[in-house]
Amino acid sequence: MDYWKHKTVVVTGGSQGLGRAIAQAFAHAGARLVLAALPDPQLPASTAALQATGAEVLGVPTDITRPADVEQLVEQTHQHFGPIDVLVNCAGRSARGHVLETTPEQFQQLLDLNFLALVRCTRAFSADLLATRGHLINIGSLAAKSASRHLGAYAASKFPVAAYSQQLRLELNSQGLHVLLVCPGPLARPDAGQRYDAQTSDLPAAARQPGGGVRLKGLPPEKLAAAILQACQRRQPELILPRRARLLFAIAQLAPTLGDWILTRMTR
């Protein structure tokens, strides 16, 4: 993994969950890390844990929905490491709820975090990434390709990530920027089935499960992180896991009614 040695990687949402697993994978490969996450105890703890492995790591408290925080993130990153080679837009949040009972304000909140903040961070580091012919990694979801029941505003906040990533590829690939859209299924988590209790009291029991009850085995974050690094080295445009989900997406485009039927059957 010498490819990543001494490269500088910024990971939003890097203090926990998938973001931390991605940061660990890059650190293990010899990269220098900037963890951007909300200012809570998990950020210094994750930063210290990675530093203890010998990695060069900077933790920057950042609310990516605030432009001033993103500007500070760029400034501190440049002061500490200089231009970056990789930006991982991983910060985000899921949700549960009946779609008609989800308010415009709730849609706005998720769009701000899951999409508009991603755009903000991408623009802030775009000059670096173009100069280094680097990698932009946008973490979407299977819900960025196909909606599902009882996800509230989540799918609508992730669909734009796929469109934005494609536009970036079409416009900037010729300038050397590699854009990777990552669309994973539900991740294996210790709190799976409990995270959404407060949001699912009036929803089917399946809505409490990862992915809103989709019949897929939880994907270990470490396995996904390793696949992301490999996909970047190959400069792939997309990484969809599990791979068989690509067939569903193709069917849904060609025959939406059949696609909806299959998706319903795949959900508990």
N, C-alpha and C positions, 0 to 999 in steps of 0.2 A: 504494500500500500504506500510506496514511496511517492506516489502521485500527489498525495495530500500533505506531505511533510512541509511544514513551514507556511502552508497556505492559511489565510485568515478567514474564519467562518463566523458569521453572525447568525444566531438562532433565536428567533422570537418565541416566547413561550418555552424557553430553554431550561427552566428550573424544575420541571416535572413532566410526567407522562411521556408522550412520544418525543416532545422537544428535548427532554433530558436524554432519552435513549439515542437520539440522533447526535446530540452533542458528545455523548460518550463514544460513539462510533468514530466520529471525526477526531476526537482527542486520541483514541487508541491508534489511529492511523497517522498521528504526528502533526495534526493541524493545530493552529492557535485559535482559541475560542472566545467569542463574546456572547455571554448569555444575557438576553434582554427579557425581563419578566417583571411582573408587578412587584412592588416593594413589600414583600412579606418574608417571613423567616426561611422559606424554601429557597430563595435566591442565594443568600450567603451560604446556606448549607450545601447546595448543589455546587456552587463555585468552589468552596473549600474541598469538597469531595473529589472534584476533578483535579484540582491543584495537587492534591495528595498523591495522585498517580503520576505526577511529573509534568502534567500538561500546563501550557501557558493559558491562563483563563482570566478573563475580565468579566465581572458581573456588573451590569448596569440596570438599576431600577428604572423601568420604562412602562408607561401606559401608552401603548401604540395607537390608541384612539385620540391622543393629545398631540397635535403637531409640535408643540414645544418640547415634549419628551423625546420625540423622534429626532428632532434637531440635536438635542443633547446627546442622544445615542450615537449619532454620526460623529459629532465632535469628539466625544470621549474615545470612540473607536479609532479615529484618525490619530489622536494624540498618543494613544497607547501602541497601536499596531501599524498605522498607515492605511492605505487602501485595502479593501477587502477583495477576496476571490470568490466567496460563496455567501449568498443570503438565503436562509431557510425561513420562509414565512410559515411558521407552525402555530403561532398563537391563535386560539379560537375557542369556540364553545358550542356545544350541541343544545338541543331543547326538545321538549315534548309538549303536545297539545293538539286539540282539534283545530284544523286550519281555519274554520270560520269563527272560532272563538279566540284566535290569535289576533291581537290588536295591531294597528299600524305602528304604534309605538314599539311594540315587541319586535316587529319586523325590522324597524329602524335600528334598534339596539344590536340585533345580530348582524345586520348588514354593515353597521359601523365597525364591528370587531372582525367579523369573518371575511369581509371583502374590502371595505374602504380603507381600513387600517393596513391591509396587505398592499393596496395600491400606494398608500402613503410611504410605506417602508421601501417598496420597490423603487419609487421615484427618488427617494432620498439617497439610495445607494447605487442608482443606475449608472452614474458617471464612473464609479469605481469598477463596476462589473463589466462595462464596455471596455474600459482601459485594460483590464486584466484578462479580457475574453473569458470571463468567469461563468459561474453557475448560479441560476436563480431557481430555487426549489419552492414551489407553491404546494402546500398541503391542502388538498381538496378532500374528497370523500367519495364513496360510491354514490352518495346523495348529490354529488356534483354532476353526475351523469344520469341518474334516474331517481325521481322522488319516491317517497314511501309514505305510508299512513302514519299519522299521529306524531309527526316530527315538528309540529308547530312551524316556526319560520326558518328552521335549519336548512332545508333543501333549497329554498329560495335564496338563502345567503351564500350557499356554496356553488350553485349553478354559475354565477358570474365569475367565479374563480377559474372555471374551465374556459369560458369565453375569453377572459382577459389573458390567460396563459397562451391561448392559441394566437391571439392578436400580437402578443409580444414575439412569439416565434416567427410569425409571418413578416413582421417589420424589422426584427433585430437579429435574426439568425445569420443573415449575410454579414453582419458586423461582428460576428464572433460570439455573441451572447448565447449560452445554452440555457434553455428554459425547460424545466421538468415539472410536469403536473403529476402529482401523486394522489391516487384515488384508492385509499384502502378501505376494506371492510371493517367491521367492529374490532377494536383492539381488546386483547386480554387484559383485564384490570381486576385488582383485588376487590373493588367495590361494585363490580358488574351486578346489575339487578337491583341496586340500592340507590344509585346516584340520582334517580329521577322520581323518588317516592313523593316528594312534595308537589310535583307537576302532573302526577298520573293518577290521582285519587279517583277521577271520574273517567279514566281510560281503561281499555282492556289490559289485562295483566301483561300481555306481550309487550306493551309499550314501555314497561320498566326495563326490558332486556336491552342489551347492546344492539344498536342498529334498529331499534323499534321492534325487535322480535324477529328480525330476518334470520333464516335458518343457516347461519354460517358460524363456523368455529372461530373463537376469538384469536386474532393474529398477535403473536408476541411482538411487542414494540421493538425488541432487539433484532428480531428477524427482519422486520420492515426497515429498520435503520440500515442494516447491512445491505439490503436490496437497493436502497436509495443511493448509497455510495457507489455501488456497482453500476446502477443506471446512469449516474452522472459521468462516470469514467467512459461509458459507452456513448454518452451524449444522446440518450434516448429522449423522445419528446414526452412520453407518458409512462407511468408505472401504475398498473391496475392489479390489485390483489384482493381476493383470489382471481387468478387469470380467467377462470370460466365466466366471471361476471361480464367480460367483454362480449360474449355471445349474447347475453341478455340485452346489452345496450344496442347491439346491432339489430336484434329482432325488434326491439321497441321502436327503433327508427323506421324500420321497414313496415312494421305491422303493429301500431300502437295498441290496438285492442288485445292482440295476443300477448304483447309485452306486459300490459296491465294484468292480464290473467296469470301469467307466469309469476310476476312479482307478488301478487296476492297469495298464490299457492306457496311461495317461498317464505312467507311471513307466518309466524305462529298465530 
